[in-house]
Amino acid sequence: MSAGGVLPQPIPAREAIDMLSALKTAFPDLKFDIQNVAVKGNQATVQAIWSGTNKGSLNMPLPGLQSIPATGKPVSVKDTYIVTVQGDKISRLEVDSPPDGGIPAALAQIGVTVPGM
């Protein structure tokens, strides 16, 4: 999984799951609203909007990002996921956040600025 400028390179599935788990803890009402799916061969590009209310601490497994206490603020951000399938399993997941989306946009919406994001 890679995330438009947030992560320098794809990460192992375990780390991707840890990131989603951290988001679910920080945004207990986390919801993904699929906007569009385009399939080409064994790859699907999924455009979604994810949203939730920051009711828990955000502990992202990203270098230099400290724990962020709950703000009570809602977020709604665009994201794009590129899913590659081999057989009946996902073999690769990339997050290709638009410049105004993804984790950096969510952090901005709760009032957090992180240098380099």
The 8 nearest C-alpha neighbors of each residue, nearest first, counted from 0:
[[1, 93, 9, 92, 10, 94, 15, 2],
 [2, 0, 9, 93, 94, 8, 6, 10],
 [1, 3, 94, 6, 5, 95, 4, 96],
 [2, 4, 96, 95, 5, 1, 94, 97],
 [3, 5, 6, 2, 7, 116, 96, 1],
 [6, 4, 2, 3, 116, 7, 103, 102],
 [5, 7, 2, 8, 1, 4, 3, 9],
 [6, 8, 4, 5, 1, 9, 2, 3],
 [9, 7, 1, 6, 10, 0, 2, 4],
 [10, 8, 1, 0, 93, 11, 7, 6],
 [9, 11, 0, 14, 8, 1, 12, 15],
 [12, 10, 13, 14, 15, 9, 0, 16],
 [11, 13, 15, 14, 16, 10, 0, 92],
 [14, 12, 16, 15, 11, 17, 10, 18],
 [13, 15, 17, 16, 12, 11, 18, 10],
 [14, 16, 12, 18, 17, 13, 0, 19],
 [15, 17, 19, 13, 14, 18, 20, 12],
 [18, 16, 14, 20, 15, 19, 21, 13],
 [19, 17, 21, 15, 20, 16, 59, 14],
 [20, 18, 22, 16, 21, 17, 23, 15],
 [19, 21, 17, 23, 18, 22, 16, 24],
 [22, 20, 18, 24, 19, 23, 59, 58],
 [23, 21, 19, 25, 20, 24, 26, 18],
 [22, 24, 26, 20, 27, 21, 25, 29],
 [25, 23, 21, 22, 27, 26, 55, 20],
 [24, 26, 55, 57, 56, 22, 53, 23],
 [25, 27, 53, 23, 29, 52, 51, 28],
 [28, 26, 23, 29, 24, 25, 54, 51],
 [27, 29, 51, 26, 30, 52, 23, 50],
 [30, 28, 51, 26, 27, 50, 23, 31],
 [29, 31, 50, 49, 28, 51, 32, 48],
 [32, 30, 49, 48, 33, 47, 50, 29],
 [31, 33, 48, 47, 49, 34, 30, 50],
 [32, 34, 47, 35, 46, 31, 48, 45],
 [35, 33, 47, 46, 32, 48, 36, 45],
 [34, 36, 46, 45, 33, 37, 47, 44],
 [37, 35, 45, 44, 46, 38, 43, 34],
 [36, 38, 44, 43, 45, 35, 39, 42],
 [39, 37, 43, 42, 44, 40, 36, 41],
 [38, 40, 42, 41, 43, 37, 44, 83],
 [39, 41, 42, 38, 43, 83, 84, 37],
 [42, 40, 84, 83, 39, 43, 85, 38],
 [41, 43, 83, 39, 40, 82, 38, 84],
 [44, 42, 38, 82, 37, 81, 45, 39],
 [43, 45, 81, 37, 36, 80, 82, 38],
 [46, 44, 36, 80, 79, 35, 43, 81],
 [45, 47, 79, 35, 34, 78, 33, 36],
 [48, 46, 33, 34, 32, 78, 77, 79],
 [47, 49, 77, 32, 76, 31, 78, 75],
 [50, 48, 31, 30, 76, 75, 32, 47],
 [49, 51, 75, 74, 30, 29, 76, 48],
 [50, 52, 29, 28, 26, 74, 73, 30],
 [51, 53, 73, 26, 72, 54, 71, 74],
 [52, 54, 26, 71, 25, 72, 69, 70],
 [55, 53, 69, 71, 52, 26, 25, 70],
 [56, 54, 25, 69, 53, 24, 26, 57],
 [57, 55, 68, 69, 25, 67, 58, 66],
 [56, 58, 25, 67, 66, 59, 21, 55],
 [59, 57, 66, 21, 56, 60, 67, 65],
 [58, 60, 61, 21, 18, 57, 64, 66],
 [59, 61, 18, 58, 62, 17, 64, 14],
 [60, 62, 59, 64, 63, 6, 5, 58],
 [63, 61, 64, 60, 65, 59, 6, 5],
 [62, 64, 65, 61, 113, 114, 60, 59],
 [65, 63, 61, 62, 66, 59, 113, 60],
 [66, 64, 67, 63, 58, 59, 62, 57],
 [65, 67, 58, 57, 68, 56, 64, 59],
 [66, 68, 57, 56, 65, 58, 69, 111],
 [69, 67, 56, 70, 57, 66, 55, 54],
 [68, 70, 55, 56, 54, 53, 71, 67],
 [69, 71, 72, 53, 68, 109, 54, 55],
 [70, 72, 53, 54, 69, 52, 73, 109],
 [73, 71, 70, 53, 52, 109, 74, 108],
 [74, 72, 52, 51, 53, 71, 75, 109],
 [75, 73, 50, 51, 105, 108, 52, 76],
 [74, 76, 50, 49, 48, 51, 73, 105],
 [77, 75, 100, 48, 49, 101, 105, 50],
 [78, 76, 48, 100, 47, 101, 49, 79],
 [79, 77, 96, 101, 47, 100, 46, 48],
 [78, 80, 46, 95, 96, 45, 94, 47],
 [81, 79, 94, 45, 93, 44, 95, 82],
 [80, 82, 44, 93, 92, 43, 45, 94],
 [81, 83, 92, 43, 42, 91, 80, 44],
 [84, 82, 42, 91, 90, 41, 89, 92],
 [83, 85, 89, 90, 41, 88, 42, 86],
 [86, 84, 88, 90, 87, 89, 83, 41],
 [85, 87, 88, 84, 89, 41, 90, 83],
 [86, 88, 85, 84, 89, 90, 41, 83],
 [89, 87, 85, 84, 86, 90, 83, 91],
 [88, 90, 84, 91, 83, 85, 82, 87],
 [89, 91, 84, 83, 85, 88, 92, 82],
 [92, 90, 83, 89, 82, 93, 0, 84],
 [93, 91, 82, 0, 81, 83, 94, 80],
 [94, 92, 0, 1, 81, 80, 95, 82],
 [93, 95, 2, 80, 1, 0, 79, 96],
 [94, 96, 3, 79, 2, 80, 93, 97],
 [97, 95, 3, 78, 101, 79, 100, 94],
 [96, 98, 100, 99, 78, 95, 3, 101],
 [99, 97, 100, 96, 3, 101, 104, 103],
 [100, 98, 97, 104, 101, 77, 96, 103],
 [101, 99, 77, 104, 97, 76, 96, 98],
 [100, 102, 96, 78, 104, 103, 76, 77],
 [101, 103, 105, 104, 106, 100, 5, 76],
 [104, 102, 106, 105, 101, 116, 107, 100],
 [105, 103, 100, 107, 106, 102, 101, 99],
 [106, 104, 102, 108, 107, 103, 74, 76],
 [105, 107, 111, 103, 109, 108, 104, 102],
 [108, 106, 110, 104, 111, 105, 109, 112],
 [107, 109, 105, 106, 110, 74, 104, 111],
 [108, 110, 106, 107, 72, 111, 105, 70],
 [109, 111, 107, 108, 106, 112, 70, 105],
 [112, 110, 106, 107, 109, 113, 108, 67],
 [113, 111, 107, 114, 106, 110, 116, 103],
 [112, 114, 116, 115, 111, 64, 103, 106],
 [115, 113, 116, 112, 63, 64, 111, 103],
 [114, 116, 113, 5, 4, 112, 103, 63],
 [115, 114, 113, 103, 5, 4, 112, 102]]
